[in-house]
Amino acid sequence: MSDLALGTAPATLAALLTAAQGDPAIAEVQASFDSAALTVSGPAALQPFVIAATVRAGRTVLAVTSNGREADDLVADLRCLLPADEVVLYPGWETLPHERLSPRADTVGQRMAVLRRLRHPSTDEAATGPISVVVAPIRAVLQPQVPGLGDLKPVALRAGDTGCD
């Protein structure tokens, strides 16, 4: 049975992060944050723990993956270690730059929401609050982007609004 069927909250692995931070290798990574360039190599299973330890040290992380599936998996792993609302996916477009097709509206909206939260995090609700980790496939990072998108004010609709003010 799933957690949703039982009516309980999804399990977190935050206690594992506390244990992992005691590992000498992760402690060495944390001690190296102030260096100009930091490259960390290790097994793939270590990646969420190093990223989460970096967040716990007060840093915001951009985690770049080789494809969208890896990005989705990393987001799921990180949401078990960190508050789920602080870990976001910055998706790549489904189209290539030379194609005469537009990306899906929900993809554009998700990208703009991430940029908005990075520039103007809200204190009103967790879903629009500060971000600790942005996970993006390499295609999302390489795609052209118009400056200032994070400064655009989103349209807010609520039940009962008449649209006339």
N, C-alpha and C positions, 0 to 999 in steps of 0.2 A: 504494500500500500504506500502511496506517496504521502509526503508531509502535508500536502494540501487536503488530501482525503481525510487525514486525521485531525485537521484543523490546527496543526502546530506550526510554528515558525520553522523555516529551513535551517538545517544544522550549519554551524559555523566551525571553522577550524582555527579560530584566533588563538587558542591555547597552544597550538602547534607552533605558531609564529613566535610566541614568547620563548618556547623551548629552542627554536631554531636560532634565535638571536644570541643564544649562549654559545653557538658553534663558533670556533675560532676563525673559520673562513668567512663567515658572514660578518663577524666583528671586524675583521681586516678590511672588508669591503666598506663597511660603515666608516672606518677610520680614514679611508682613502677618498671620501666624498669631496674634499676640498682641493684635490689635485686637478690640474687643468684637463687631463684626459684620463678616463677610467674605462678599461675594458675588462669585462668579467667573463670567463669561460667556465663552463661546468655542465652537468647534466641538465636536460630540459626541465626536470622536476624541481630543480633548484630555483628556476626563474621566478615563480610567484613569491617565494620566500624572500629573495633578494629585493625584489620590487617592493614588497610590503614592508620589509625592514627599512628600506630607503624612505618610504612614506612616514613610517614611525619616527624617523630621524628628522622629520620636518621638511622634507623635499617633495616637490611635485614631480611626477614622472611621466615622460612620454615613452611608451613602450612600443617599438616598431616591430611588427612581425612580417614574415615573408608572404603571407596570404590571409585572406579573410577568415578562413576556417581556424587557423592558428590564433587569430585575433579573438574570435568568438570563444575559443577554448580558454585563452588566457583571461579574458574578462570573467568567465564563469569561475575559474580557479581563484582569482583575486577577490571576487565577491564572497568567497568563503573565509577569507583572511581579514578583509577590511570591510568597513561599512559599505553596503552595496551601492548606495547613492553616490559615493565618492569615486566609483570606478565606472568610466564611460567608454563606449566604443565610438571612434571617429571613423565611420565607414568610407570605403572607397566607392567611387561611382561604378555602376555596372557597365558603363560605356567607355570606350577608348577615346582619347582626345581627337583623333582624326575622323571618328565616326560622326555622322550628322544626326545623332540621336541625343536626346536630353536624358539625364539621369532621372530616376524615379523621384517623385515629389517627397516621399517619406525619407529617402536618403538625403536629399537636400535639406529637409527640415531637421533631421537628426544632426547633420553637420553644423547647421547654423545654431542649433540649441547648444551644442558643445562649445562653439566659439563664444556664444553669449555668456555661458556660465563661466568660462575662463576670464572674460573681461569684466563681467558684472554679476558675480555670484549673489544670490538672494539669501537673506537670512530668514525669510518667511516660511519656506518649505524646503525639505531635504532634496526633492527632485530638481530644484533649480539652484541649490546651494553650491558651496565650493567643491572643486574637483581635486582629488589627490592623484589619480592615475588616468591618463588618456591612452587607450590602446588603439593603435592604428595599423592596418596593413600598409606595406610600403607604397602601394598604388595610391592610397589616400594621402600620403605625405607628399608624393611627387606631383599630384594633380595641381594645376594652376588654381590660384585662389585670389579673389579680389580683396584688397586691404580694407579693413573697417567693417567686415561682416559681423564681427562680434559686438559692434556698437549699435547695430540696427535694433530698434525696439520691437519686440514681437507683438502681434495682435493677440489680445486676450478676450476670449468669449466665455461667458458664464450663463447658466440657465437663468432665464428671466430678464436678461438684457434686451432692451428694445432697439438699441443701435442709435437712438436719438438722445443727445445730451445737450 
